[in-house]
Amino acid sequence: MKHKNLLALLLGLALLVAAYANAAAQMRGGEHNAPQSSAAPNGTKAFLTYQGRLTASSGVPINSSVNAVFKLYDSNNNLMWTSATRNITPINGLFTVYLGDGADPTLDFANLGQVASIGVTVGSDPEMSPRQPLNTVVGNSVNGVGVYAFSVNGSGVYGLSENSVGVAGFSSNSEGISGGSNSSTRGGLAGFNQTTAGPALEIRSGSIRVDNAGVDTTTPVFMHQVKFAGGAGDNVCAPFGVTKYATIIDNPLTNNNPNAILIVTPNYRKTDTSQSNVNGPAADIPEVAYSVSGGCGTINKWIIVNLKGTAMVDNTYYNVMVVVP
């Protein structure tokens, strides 16, 4: 039976680790049924995701199981890599394979940058012609998501560049790059630099914004408000003696976390005299400490201490940034 490849989506050179098989279908707005694939690979091994659509010579989509072999070529049409024979069962002709997974030979990362095209052989047919060019991932959307990938245990999108940016994104009205994670220990976005002295994150212009950050919010950057009115809501304490020269931070990122890293600076709010810090943090020498005993009690929380030993001033503020190692 003769086959021809009518649609080929090559997610190349931007290495996808355990990529979600339905991602391309979702990017096309559900235009086709989701392509069939083997289970997405796990771990940090390099894979190349190939998606295509198989039809018979008559143009009818293939829906039965077929064997296929995939080959990678350089720009001079020299064979660089050959997959194991892969058994695929397309749905409406659509399929996804993860090259480098299972019985496939290991993909040589050092040579991936030289890969120029991919050849597909189905069953006893000759290799399809022409070969498909292998390009970097480019996604575009007016109001939706340009590129979408999902992973259970690996990285949804993984990009690496020898001399430039691994992953770059741009949006006119929203986030250029957006990432999320359900893990309590892994981040929604991760960056690294193979040269340890180089930056893992580079900001070329603009500022860093923390969504919903404010007074005593649960965000990693917030303003801590000193409450010293003599009521039940006070958050001041006396580490030693009777002078209450410390204020207690209550934040889920720092509570019960002695390994947290806190950066604290005075907040200068001079426009509103009722919230002026002129007589408080602006004149203090702040230091942070993790309180497990002493006059502040066994609270297992971080406290801001005025090293001058003078009392905290009610309704004044400190800027706090939390880094969780």
N, C-alpha and C positions, 0 to 999 in steps of 0.2 A: 504494500500500500504506500502510495506516495504522500508525503506530508510537506507542508510549507508553513513557515513561521510568519503569521500575519501581524503579530504584535509582540514586541520585545521591549521590556522595561529593564534596563541594566542599571543596577545600583552598584556602581563600581568605584574603586579607589577610595571612596569614603567607606571604610570597612564597617559593615553592620554586624554586630555581635548579637545573636539570638533575636533577629529582627522579627517583627510581627507579620505573619503571612498575609493578613488582610489589609495591611497598610496601603498598598497600591490601590486596591479596590476602593478603600475609603477616600483616598486622594482624588479618585475619579468620580466621587459623589455617588458611589454605588451603581455605576453604569453597567457593570457586569457582576455576575455572581462571584463570590470570593474564590480565588484560585486555590486548588488543592496543593498541599505540600506535606512533606514529612514534618515531624515535630521540630520546632525551632531549636537550634543548637544552644547549649548552655556554655557558661564559662567565658574565658577571655581569649580563646583561640581566634585567629583571623578567619573570617568567612567572606565569601562573595555571594550576594543574593542575586539570583537570576529569575526573572519572571517572563513568561511568554504565553503565546496562544497557538495551539496546534490545530490545524485543519487538514482534512483530506484534500486531494487534488481538486475535488469538486467544490471545495470551499466549506463543506460541512464540518463543524467543530468535532474534534476527537474527544470522546468521553470514556474510552476503554483504556486499560492499562497498557503501557508501552515501555520499552527499554530505551534509554537515551544515554549518549556520551557527550560530554562537554570538553572543549579544548580551548586553551588560551594561547594567543599568538602575539608576537611583538609587531612593530610597525613595518618590519621587513618580511612579515608572514612566516617567521621562524616559530615552530612549535615550542612553547614554554612549559605547558602543563596539561595533563590529561586526567579527567576524572575517572572514577570507577564507573561501571555500568550502573545507571540509576533507574530504578523502576518508578514511574510516575503515573498517576491516574488523574488526568485533567477533568475539570468540571466546566462544561461549555467551552472546552478547549483551553481553559486557563490553568496554569500550573506555576508552582514556585519550587525552586531547589536551592539549597545552601551549599555552594561549592566549597570544598575543604572539610565538609562534615562526614561523619560515618567512615566508610572504607576508602574515602578519597585520600590521595597523597596530601601531605601538608602543603599549604600555600606558602610560598617563600615571600615573606613581607618585603625583603630587600629588592625583589624583582617585580613587585606589583606595579610600581610606577612605570615599568616598560611595557605593560600589557596594553595592546592597542585594539584587539578584537577578540570575539569569542565565536567558535564554531560549534554547531549542534548537529549531531547525527542521531536519527531516530530509527530504531530497529535495523533492518538490513539496507535501508536507503543510504545513498551517499550523503556526505555532509551537506547541509543546506547552504545555498549560495544566494546572495552574498553573505559573508560573515557579518555579524553585528558589531558595530564599533562600541568600544567600552569607554564610557565617559564618567565624569564625576556626577554626583547627585545634584540635580537642579530641580527645585520645586517652586511653583508659582501659584498664587491664589489671590483673588481680589479681596474676598471677605472671609475666607476660611484658612485652613492650615496648608502651608506650602509643602512641608515634608512632615510625615507622621510615622513614628516607629514605636513599638512596644516590646518590652522584654520582661520575662518573669524573674530571671536570675542574673541576666547580663546587662549590657548597655543598650538602650533603645536606639541611639544614634552614636556612632563612634567615628571620629575623624582625626587624622594625623597628617601633619605636613612637615616636610623636612626643613623648609625655609620660610614658611609663612604661617597662616592661621589654620588650625585644624578644622574648626567649624565656625562659619560666619553666617549671621542672619540679619535681615533688615526688614523693617515694617514701617509704613507711613503713619499708621494710627494705633499700633499695638506693640507687643514685644517682638523684638527681632529674633530672639531665641528664648524659648520657654521650656522648662523642664520640671518634672514632678517625681516624687518617689513616695512609696508607702512604707519604706524602711525606716526604722528608728535609729539606724547607724550610718546609712548612706545618703548622700545628698541628691537633690533633684538635678543639679548640674555639677559636673566634676571636671577639673582641668589639671593638667600636669605638663611639665616641661622636662624633656629628657636630659637637657642640660640643667643640672641642679641649681646653677646660679641664675638661670633665666626665669622670667615671670611665668606663672601658671595662668594668671588672669591679666589681661591688658585692657585698659580703658583709654581710648584715644581721645575722647571728648565727653563732656557731660559729667554728671555727678552720680553718686550711688544713692538710690532711693529705696527705703524700706517701707513697703506697703502697710498702711494702718498704724505706723509708729506714732506714739504719742505719750501722754503722761501715764506711767505705770501700765503700759500695754504689755501683752505677753510676747511681743516681738523681740528679736535679738538686739535691736537698737530702740531705746526708749528714754524718756525723761523720768527720773525718780523724784517724787515729791516728798519733802520732809513734812511729817505731820506731828506737830508738837503743841497741841491745844489743851492737853490735860484730860483728854477723853479716852474712851475705849479704842478709838481708831488710831491712837498714836503709834508711830513706828520708830521711836527713838529709844535709846537704852544707854546705860552707863557701863562700859566694859570694866572699868575699875572706879571705885569711889562712888560719888553720888551725882556728879555732873554728867548729864546725858549728851555726850559729845559724839555719839554714833547713831546712825539711822539704818534700819533693817531693809534690805532689798527682798521683795517677794515676787519672784518670777519663776515660772516652771522650768526655764532653761538653766537656772542657777540653784534652785532649791535642791538640797540633798545631792549636790554635785560639787565636791571640793576640787575637782579637776578643771572646772570651768575657768576660762581666762576672761577677766573683766578689765575694760578700759574705761576709766571714769574721769570726767572733767567737770568743772563748774559750769552751770548754765547761767548766762547773763541775761536776765529778763528785767530790763530797766524801764520799759515803756509803761508798765503798770506798777505804780509804787506799792500796791498791796501785795505784789508778787516779786518785789525787787530782791535781788540776791546781794545787794551791795553790802549788807551787814552779815551775810551768811557765807555761802560757798565762795563768793568772789574774794573773801578775805581768809578763807580756810586753806589748810594744806591737807587735801583728802588722800586717804589711803584705804584700800579695801582689804578685808580679812574674812576668813571663813569661821563663823562662830560655832563652836561645839561645846563651850563651857564658859564660865566667867559670869560677869554681871549681866550680859545679854541673854543668858540662859542656854540650854542645850537645844538650840533651834535648828541647827544644820542649815543655816542660811548665810549668805554673804552680807556683810555690813560695811558701810562707808564710815570711816573714822576720821575725825578732825584731829590731826596731829598737834594742833595748837592746844588742844584740851579744853577749848571753849565750847559752850553748849550749841547744839544745832538750833537753827532759826526756823520757826514754823513757816510753812507755805513757801519754802525755797526749793530749788531744784538742782539736780545733777544730771548730766548726760551720761548714759551708760551704754556700752557696746559689749556684747557677749560673744565669745568664740568658744565653741564646744570642740575640744580636741578629739 
